């Protein structure tokens, strides 16, 4: 990338966040229910655990790929 390690870190962090947002939005479109409604209005703990697990899984995959 560049010869400046801090700039490289910022570029990779920004790229990782963008990939995460895109992947998480795709996952929320694929679930058979409205995730936001289940989390906020219904206070469904199981849906919150599912969303958190998906978020962690995506982050680990992105971090391992970029490392």
SVG drawing of the C-alpha trace seen along z (x, -y; Angstrom):
<svg xmlns="http://www.w3.org/2000/svg" viewBox="-43 -8 51 25">
<polyline fill="none" stroke="black" stroke-width="0.4" points="0.0,0.0 2.0,-3.0 5.2,-3.5 3.3,-5.0 2.0,-2.2 -0.6,-4.5 -2.1,-5.3 -2.2,-1.6 -4.0,-0.9 -6.6,-3.6 -7.2,-2.3 -7.6,1.3 -9.8,0.3 -12.1,-1.8 -12.2,1.0 -13.0,3.5 -15.9,1.4 -17.3,0.9 -17.2,4.6 -18.8,5.4 -21.7,2.9 -22.3,4.4 -22.2,8.0 -24.4,7.3 -27.0,5.5 -27.1,8.5 -27.6,10.8 -30.4,8.7 -32.1,8.9 -31.8,12.7 -33.4,13.4 -37.1,14.4 -38.2,11.8 -37.8,8.0 -34.7,8.0 -35.0,4.4 -38.7,4.9 -37.7,8.0 -34.9,6.3 -36.5,2.9 -40.2,3.4 -40.5,7.1 -37.3,7.1 -36.5,10.6 -33.3,11.8 -32.8,14.7 -32.8,12.4 -30.3,10.1 -28.0,13.0 -28.3,14.1 -27.5,10.6 -24.5,10.4 -23.2,13.8 -23.5,12.8 -21.7,9.6 -18.9,11.3 -18.6,14.0 -18.4,11.4 -15.8,9.4 -13.6,12.4 -13.7,13.4 -12.9,9.9 -10.1,9.5 -8.5,12.8 -8.8,12.0 -7.2,8.6 -4.5,9.8"/>
</svg>
